[in-house]
Amino acid sequence: MMIKEPMRVYLDNNSTTPCDPRVVDTMVPYFYQKPGNSASRNHPFGWEAEEGVDYAREQIAALLKVDSKEIIFTSGATESDNLAIKGVFEMYKSKGNHIITVTTEHKAVLDTCDKLTEVGAEITYLKVAEDGLIDLAELEAAIKSTTILVSVMWANNETGVIQPMKEIGDICEKFGVLFMSDATQAVGKMPTYPKEIGVHLMAFTSHKMYGPKGVGALYVSRKSPRVKVTAQMDGGGHERGMRSGTLNVPGIVGFGKAAEIARLEMNADAERLKKLRDRLEHELTSRLEECYINGNVDHRMPHVTNISFKHVEGEGLMMTFNQNIAVSSGSACTSASLEPSYVLVALGLGDDLAHSSIRFSLGRFTTDEEVDFVVDKLVAGVNHMRDLSPIWEMYKEGVDLSNVQWSEH
Ligand SMILES: *Cc1c(COP(=O)(O)O)cnc(C)c1O
């Protein structure tokens, strides 16, 4: 007799994506028959490895419509963000010490900027509106004679909100400042052409676009302007002196294949996932009261939705189904407590709505059947949590919760 396995659904693709099997297939020979170091110039093993790396660089460059010489391989987007921001600061500090970024950036950008204040950087953090978008006038007003870099992420990891990249690029161009973007959530899922936008440095990673973990890249413009970054590690001078260390050849080969697949399939993927995401959103918001979609719904990645279920604690809700469904909640576990997501707080959500949010991020392998399963589980979970909640009961009885005097013990 066949025992049916319980269904397991992965809707946490913004955290990491599974590898596409076609990616794994291209990697396998580089673990066995082609084990060379791409820096070994004096035997065929080295040449084969180098060919694999060169080909991957071309595949990635084609996805971004850039020159392959403009791609620097790293260990992932965290390293690329560090290399871009610290590397620009060190290279250009004689021109100024001011960097502009946004409160809703990834920690890899925020913590890097914060670290640079210890060595004399001045950082301006732009606020976002309730829909998650920055104010272009505020950006323009923040630029001063000492500004050397503007760093704005292409698409947000928690909400999927897409910033007005072309407009930001135009402002940076007008003032002659470098524009860097953490495009980790956008590359391979939507067109990301830095030269058309005026982005001079762009960080991204393989494991968010169906490639392997532990490999990423930084695009660094080589022409108008020719940008240079100071290396953050000393060593053999690989990657045109910007990033030393033996290249992760199998990982890079897989990353290249992932880029090629994305170039050919991302539009069709996006169209299919938008329909699925919209259905998920529609079902949840029509079958449940008091749910709110976070972030601008017209400027958003097609595979992401972030929803707050009022008066339901997200972590608790997840426990009702997390044996079967992987999603992400708007609470971050720090050592001592559960902090509400700083991204959602920056959008103006109160702690309660931030804690009651769930991020659903669909991916290439998400099916219709899985979305139906998730809808049913979510509706049941939210109803269950609300049935147990005295606050929900009071809300249903029409008590104005904002005026309730909670007694202290
Ligand atoms: C995942 C992510 C990163 C970190 O990427 P790694 O390759 O895991 O270091 C950086 N920025 C954004 C926006 C991300 O989503």
The ligand as an SDF file (V2000), in Angstrom:
LIG
                    3D

 15 15  0  0  0  0  0  0  0  0999 V2000
   19.1620   37.3390    0.9200 C   0  0  0  0  0  0  0  0  0  0  0  0
   19.5170   38.7660    0.7990 C   0  0  0  0  0  0  0  0  0  0  0  0
   20.8150   39.1950    1.0330 C   0  0  0  0  0  0  0  0  0  0  0  0
   21.9140   38.2660    1.5080 C   0  0  0  0  0  0  0  0  0  0  0  0
   22.2980   37.3790    0.5060 O   0  0  0  0  0  0  0  0  0  0  0  0
   23.3300   36.1960    0.8280 P   0  0  0  0  0  0  0  0  0  0  0  0
   23.7290   35.6720   -0.5030 O   0  0  0  0  0  0  0  0  0  0  0  0
   22.5620   35.2090    1.6330 O   0  0  0  0  0  0  0  0  0  0  0  0
   24.4710   36.7800    1.5650 O   0  0  0  0  0  0  0  0  0  0  0  0
   21.0950   40.5310    0.8480 C   0  0  0  0  0  0  0  0  0  0  0  0
   20.1530   41.3940    0.4550 N   0  0  0  0  0  0  0  0  0  0  0  0
   18.8860   41.0090    0.2210 C   0  0  0  0  0  0  0  0  0  0  0  0
   17.8750   42.0090   -0.2230 C   0  0  0  0  0  0  0  0  0  0  0  0
   18.5230   39.6890    0.3910 C   0  0  0  0  0  0  0  0  0  0  0  0
   17.2680   39.3260    0.1690 O   0  0  0  0  0  0  0  0  0  0  0  0
  1  2  1  0
  2  3  1  0
  2 14  2  0
  3  4  1  0
  3 10  2  0
  4  5  1  0
  5  6  1  0
  6  7  2  0
  6  8  1  0
  6  9  1  0
 10 11  1  0
 11 12  2  0
 12 13  1  0
 12 14  1  0
 14 15  1  0
M  END
$$$$
